[in-house]
Amino acid sequence: MAGPTTAERGERQKLESGPPRLRRLRRLRMLIILLIAVVLVTAAALWLLYGSPWLRTEKVSVSGVRVLTDRQVRDAADVSVGSPLISIDTDAVEARLRRKLPRIDSVDVVRSWPHGIGLKVTERTPVLILKNTGNGGKYIEVDAKGVRFATVSDAPRGVPALELAVSEPAVLRRFPVDRLVREAVGVAGDIPAAVRRDTRIVKVRSYDSISLELSGGRSVEWGSAEKGRAKARTLTALMKAAPGARHFDVSAPIAPASSGS
């Protein structure tokens, strides 16, 4: 029986090899089309973000300020109005604000598409004020982290004054002023709310000798900043038990004392 002729073998090879080649060509063509589409879309997106007039920075809004003004915050932020919104370095804006305006505790810089930058500010809140004897009798505000963040002409209402009454140089060698300020801040944060309203002065003599001067000539010997919550509970109970007392001692909260009437 005769085998297939040369022509028959050629036709068979065409049938066997034709479709896979066509599939490879189709895949290659689709890949090229996809690559072109990706390039075009990327170029269009880059132009839209950086080159078009539609996504430019036109407005800087400020929220959360209490003492600072919107204008102060905008000026310190120094956002380049008119530049592409995507090009604004939000981390750099935040760093400028915190550097130029120490009153700012934190700030969230957000892009508000298509044309805005939002500055959400949280200001520091003073828990103590420190008399600045070298600056015309002004006051330095101190926040809950012990940061001295602003100098003001008038003492804010309801904020106790911090009095550093350290008489022994050895105390300052062992506990620098910043450490003593932090201890006083810790005490101020633990004072019961009802007592805080009457607190006029937080006096620091040493690390473990902090006292409170209240309205009406009353005083509280607090001791160190340690066990602050226990001391606060003890002071509240002691004042209820001896409402006419003038002096309260909670430096050892398990053995409190009151005196005077």
C-alpha positions, 0 to 999 in steps of 0.5 A, a space after each residue: 500500500 502506497 504512502 502519502 504523497 508529498 502534496 498530502 504531507 504538505 497539506 497535513 502540516 498546514 492543518 497541524 501548524 496553521 491554527 497554533 500560529 494564528 493563535 500566537 499571532 492573535 495573542 501577540 497582537 492583543 498584547 501589543 494593543 494592551 500595552 498601547 492602551 496602558 501607555 495611553 491611559 497612563 499618559 492621560 492620567 499623568 496629564 490629568 494629575 499634573 498638566 491639566 487645569 482641572 486638578 489644581 490647588 485653589 483653596 486651603 481650608 482650616 478647621 479645629 482652631 480655637 486660639 489660632 486664626 485660620 489665616 495664621 494656619 494658612 500662612 504657616 502651611 505655605 501651600 502653593 495655590 495653583 500647583 497640581 493638587 497631587 504635587 502638594 507634599 502633605 508631610 512637608 506641610 504638616 512639618 512646617 505647621 508644627 515647626 512654625 506654630 508650637 501651639 499645634 499639637 497635631 494636624 491632619 493635612 488632606 487633599 480634598 479633590 478636585 481643588 482643595 487642601 484641608 488642614 484639621 488642627 488640634 491645638 495644645 490645651 494648657 494645664 498649667 501656666 508658668 510665670 515668665 519673669 524675664 518677659 515683662 510678666 507674661 505667662 508660659 502655657 504648659 500642656 499635658 505633655 509638659 511642653 511649654 508651647 506659648 507665651 501669653 500676656 494674660 493667664 487663661 482662666 481656670 488654669 493653675 499657676 506652676 510655681 517652682 520653689 526649689 531651694 536646694 541646688 542638689 534637687 535641680 542637679 538630680 531633677 532638672 527643671 523639665 523633669 519637675 515640670 513634667 511631674 507637676 503636669 502629672 499631678 495637675 492631670 490627676 487632680 479631681 475635677 471638683 478640686 481642679 476648679 479651686 486650684 490656684 497654684 501647683 507648687 513644686 519644692 522637689 520631686 516628692 514634695 508637690 502641693 496645691 494651693 486652693 481658693 479660700 486659703 486651703 492647701 493640699 500636700 500631694 507629695 510626688 506624682 506617683 499613685 495620682 489616681 489613688 491620691 485623687 480618690 483619697 482627697 475627694 473622700 477626705 474633703 467630704 469627711 472634713 468639709 471645714 478643714 483647711 489643710 489636707 495631706 494625701 502624700 501617703 494615700 493609705 494614711 491621709 490627714 486633714 487639719 485646721 478649721 
